[in-house]
């Protein structure tokens, strides 16, 4: 298999599609349905062309080509990282055996479900972000939005390839359903809750690409460990592109915080909102919301399903090869969160010991939270550099949760269990209110002139692919 894609093919790929005519025909029959979905549910704002990165190779060097592309003509390809013929399974009961090149029948249903769930998130985020082009704060940001969108589309193609190639009639049906479900639909919503939330403004978009795409990074990281080698290699390459999505979120929030800090200092105020910025309190509320919604994507604190996935070799841990244990965990224990009651009816947050295999969701969530802290430290460094005492913070991981042990209790950002009355009284100070959302939306006025930017965020420090910020990244119609 070549590492480089053949762009002369109807479906660009490096998976030898031309050698499997039946599979090629199946994917070519799915391709028009994808094009229809993109036209109906993809980005709404019309463009002549956009300066996009197109994957052409899976090697370490020169894997992407940059150039102006008409978005409907973007060549969505199928890429798997290069195969390692000596790869061995790194965990579970099959540890030390050769990685599977064919689908093991006994794990067919479980692998299909994991691929469908991952695949469902990819078009969902495109649907959530489809109207953002109308309020882009700069051409640079508009280009980044399109880049995220087309790469989510390619990730959908990658999952659809696996469904068609390895799961027969059921796989083809599931691939069709990936285009029938729609984000926020009352009748056929996306599978995971966070992917049915609105992304109506650019602060939400930056928070989504920081927090929710970061969840995607960790989910892909666990699937990259899979003993099913085609899935592993697919996710390994997807992680390359996912890095840009998180970069958009990280630096986007950087620039929002930077501009807010500038106006706070300039006007000697704790609230820069009246001066055309997003207030720090509002930034904190949006952070609270997107972090808590993203935590729900990790599932409950304990899971026998995930324990079974690990034991079977289907889904590993984040950076499995760096773990200092036996990679089987059959005799290990771990601590997970628990909500306990007291004799007077009050509840508190503690921990309980469980089998380590059942605690893998908590393990992954802990890795994610530590990573999320890196952004908070960045943003607080910006505030400190402006001479301001204010700081942003991640809320307690029990805050605003709807999955797991915290789903039935109210937890404050500082980790206290609250009764219903106190929660209702205080929650407007912790989560975005209609007033907060209206203020943020009032700032969402588009800026399409090269080199210009909206007043509520700072310009980026660097452009794309060595180009300056003022480059004409997008040509609108």
N, C-alpha and C positions, 0 to 999 in steps of 0.2 A: 504493500500500500504506500502510495506517495504521500509525503507530508504536505505537499502543495496541492491546492484545489485546482481542478480543471474547470476554468470559467467558460470553456466552449460548450459545456454540457448544459442542457436545459435546467438542471438542478446542480449548481456547483457543489462539488463534494470531494473529499479525500478518503471515501470509504469504498471505492471500487464499485460504484453503483452501476456502471455500464456492464459489469460482469454478471449482474443479476437482473435479467430483463423483467421478471415478474415483479420484483420489488420496485424496480424503476417505474414500471407502469402504474403500480399502486400509488407511489408518491406523486407521480405526474398527474394522477386523477385527483389527488388531494390539493395540489398546487392551485388550481383555479378557485377552490373554496377558500383557501388562505387569502388569495388576492381579493376576493369579494369581502371577506371579513376585514381586511386591512382598509379597504375603501370605505366600508361602512362604520368601522369601529376604531380605526387608527387616527392619527393626528388630523384635526379638522382644517387647520389653517393652510391655505394653498401656497405652494412654493414652486419656483422654477427649478431650483436645485439647492442642495445643501452640501457643505464641505464635510464629508463623512469619512470615517475609518471603515474599511472593508477588510475582513479577515481573508487572507489568501494562503496562509501557511500556518502550521502549528509549531514550527521551530522557534527556538529562543530569539533568533535575530530575524528581523524583517518580516514579521508575521502579518503585518497589516499594510494596506495601501490607503493613502489619503488622496481625496480629490472631490471636486464638485460632482454630485450625483443627483439625478432626478429621483426623488424618493420612491415613486411607484416602480421605477426601474431598478431599484436596489436589488442586488443579487444575493438573496438569502441562501447561505450554503450550509452544508452538513460537515461538521469537523469532529474527529476524534483525535486526541493526542496520540503520538506515536506509540505503537505497541512495544512493550518490553517482553520478549519471548521467555525471559527467565523469571517473570514476576510470580511471587508466591503469595498466598493468602496470609494476611498478617495478624489475624485475630480469630477468636471463636473456636468452635470444635473442629473446623477444617484448617486451622493454623498450620502453615508449613506445606500445604498441598498446592499444586499449581493453580493459578487463577483460572476461572471458568471462561472459556471462549464461547461456549454454547449455553443456552438457558437450561438450568437444571429444573426438571419437571416438578420436583417436590417444593420448589420455592417460586413457582411461576406466579401464583396469585399475589404473593407478598411483593415481589419485584414489580409486577404490573401496577399495583396500587401506589407504590412509592414513586414510580415514573409518572403516573397520571397526576398525582398531587403536585409534584414539582412542575410538570408541564402546564398545569392549570394556572400557576402563579404568573407565568410569563406573559400570555396575552392579557391577563387581568390588569397588570400594571399599565399596559398600553391603553387599555380602556379607561382606567382611572385618570390618565394624564392627557386625554385626547384633546381637551379644549384649552390647555395651558398656553398654546402658541399665541392665542389672542391677547395675552397679557404679559408676554415675554419682556423682561427688564432690559435686555440687550440682544443683539444678534449673536453674541458669544453664547449667552444662555440659551437662546432658541436653538442654536446648533447642538448644544449639549443635550437638550431635551430630545431632539431627533436622534442623536446618537444612542441614547439610552433606549429609545423606542425601537430602533431597527435591530439592536442587539438582543432585546427581549424577544423580538420576532424570530431571530436566528436561534435563540435558545429553545423557543417553541419547536422550530424545525428539528432541532437535535433530539428532543424527546419524542416527537412524532416519528422520526426515523427509527428509534428503538422500538416503539410500539408496532410499527409496520414490519420491521425486520425480524422480530423475535416472538411476537404474540398473536400472529395469525388473525383470524376473523375478529376475535375480541379486541385485539390491538387496533385494528382498523376502525372498529366502532368507537373505541375510546378516543382515537385521534379525531374523529368527527365531532364527538362531544366536547372536545377542547375548544371548538369554535362555536358550539351551540350555547354553552354557558356564557353569561355576560356579567361583568362586575356590577353589583348593586341590583341585579334583576330580581323582581319579586317572585318570578316563576322558576327561573333557572340561574341562581346566583353562583358565583365562584365558590370553590370548596372551602377555603379558609377565610375566616372573618375579616382579617385585615385587608383582604383584597376585594372587599365589598364596601369599604369606606371611601368617602369622597376625597379627591385631591383637587380642591377647587382653586388653590392659589399657590404661589411659588414658595412661600414659607413651608407649606405642607409638602410640596414636592421635594424641597431640600431635606426636610425631616424624614420623608419617606425613603429617599435614596440613602440617607445616613443610617437610619435605624432598621427599616424593613428590608432594604437590600442587604444590609449587614447580616440579618437573619438568613437571607438567601446564601450568603457566603458560607455560613456555618453549616447549613443544611447540605449545600453542595460539597463541603469539605468532608462530611460524614459519608456521603455517597461516593466520593472519590476513593474511599478506602474499600469499596465494595469488592467482594470476590468475583462478581460478575464483571469481567474486564471491559466489555463495551460500555457499560454504564460508568465505570470508573474513568475511562479515557474521555468520555463525553464530558463529564463533570470537571475533569482536570482542565480541559480547554475553556469551558464556560467560566471558570474562575478567573482566567486572564481578562475576560471582558467585564466581569462583575467588578473588578477593581476600579474601572473608570466610573461606574455608577456610584460607588461609595465616595470616590474623589469628588464627584459633582455635589454630593450631599455635604461632605466635610467642608469643602472650600466655599460652598454656597452659604452655609451657616457662619463660617468665618467672616464672610463679607457682610452679612446682615448684622452680626455683632459689632464688627468694626465700624460700620456706618452709624449704628445706634450709639456706640461709645463716643464717636466724634461729635455728634449732636448733643449728647448729654454734657460733654465738656464745654462745647461752644456756648451752650445756653445755660450752663450751671444748673442743671435740673436732674432729678431722678427719673423723670418721665419724658422721653424724647418723642412720644407719640404725637403731641400737638405740633411738633416741628417737622413732620413728614417722615418719621421713622416708625419702626415697630418697637414698641416698648420692651424693655428687658423682661418685665413681668409677663408680657404676652409671649415672648420667645420661650420663657420657662414653661408656660402652660402648654404650648405646642409640643415642646420637648417631652413633658410629662405624658401627654396623650400618645404620641407616636412610640415612645419607648414602651409604655405599658401595653399597647395594642400589639406591638412586635413581640413582647415576651409571651403573649398568649400563643404565638405560633410554635413555641417549643413544646406545647402540650402540658399534661399534668406532671407533677413532680416525680411520680412513679409510673411506670408503664411496663406491663408484661409483654406487650407487642414489641417494644423497642428492645427489651431483653432477649426476646426470641430472634429478632433481626440480627442482633449482635452475635448471639451464639451460632446462628446459621451462617454468619459471614456476609450477610446482605448489606449491612450498614454499620460502619465502625464509629470510632470517636474522632473528634477533631485532632489532627496530627497524631494519629495512632502510634506511629513509629517512634515518637518522642516520649511515650509513656513508659515509666519505669515500673512495670508490673508484668504479670505472666500473660497478658492479653487474652485471658479467658474469663477471669473474674469470678469463677464459680464458687470460690471460698471467701470472697472479699465482701466487706460491708461499707456502707456510706451513710452520711447524715443528709437528710432532706428536711425541708421546712414542714412545720406542722402548726396548726392553730389549736390551742388547748384552752379548755374552760376551767374556771375556778369555782369554788363553792358558792360565791356570791353572784354567779352568773356572768362575771366579766370574762373576757377572752384575751389571750396573749399569744404572741408568736414565739415558737420555740423550734426545736429540731427533734427528729426521731431517727433511729437507726434502722436501715433496711438493707436488703441484699444489694450489692453494688450493681448487679446486672439490671435491676429494676429502676435504678437511680440515674440512668444515662441521660434522660432529658434534663435533669437538674445539673448534671456535669456539663452538658453542652451549653445550657443557659448561663452557667457561671463563666465559661470561657467568653461567651458573647458579652456579658456585662462588663468584664474586665476590658474588653476591646472598646466598648462604648465609652468607657471612662477616658480613653485617650482623646476623644473629641472634646469632651467637657474640659479637660485640662488645656487643650488648645484655645478654646473660647475664653476660658478664664485668664489665660496668659494675655490675650488681646485686651481684656478689661483691665488687667493689672498694668499693662503697658501704657494704657490711656490714663493711668493714675486714679482709676476708680476702685472703690472698695467692694463693689457688687460682684457676686459670683453666681454662676449657674450650677445646677446639681442634678444628678440622676435621682428620681424618687425611689423610695423603697420598692423592691420588686414585688411586693404585695399590693401596691397601689393600683386601683382601677383595673383589677383583673377580672376576667370572665371565664377563665379556664384554670383548673387545678384547685389546690387547697384554699386559695384566696378568693375563689369565685363567689362564695356565700357570705363573705365578710367585707366590711369597709375598712381599708387601711389608709392612713394618712401618708403623705410623702415622707414623713420622718419615722414611719414604721409603727404607729400606734393603731390599735384596733378601736374603731369608733362605732357608736350606735347610729341608727338610721337618721335620727334628728340632727346630730352634730354633722354627719356627712352631708346631708342636704343643705345645711347652713353654710358649710365651709367649701364645698366643692366648686362654687363659682370662682374662688380664689386659686384653684389648682388646675382646672381644665378650661379650655377656651369657651367663653360664653358667646352668645349671639352678637353681643356688642364688640367683643374682641375680633370675631370673624368678620364683622362688618367693617371694622377699622382696617384690618389687613386687606380686605378686598378693595377698600377705597384707594389703596396705594397701588393696586395692580393695573397700572396704565402702561400700555405697550410702548417700547422705545425700539424703533426699527432702523434708526440712522446709524451707520457704521461709526464706531468710536464713542457713541453716546450711551448713557446708562440711566436707569431710573434712580430717583433720589433716595430710595430707602435701602440701598446696599452699595457697598464699595466695588470698584472695578476689580477684576482679577489681577494678580501679580504677573501672570504670564498668559499668553494666548495658546492656541492649539497648534501642535505640530510645528513649533517655531514661528508661527505667524503672530503678528501683533494683535492686541485687543481690538484695534480699529479695522482689522481685516473684514472684508465683506463675506462672512461665513455663510450667510443665507441670502439667496435672491428670492424675494417674494414676487408673486404674480401681480 
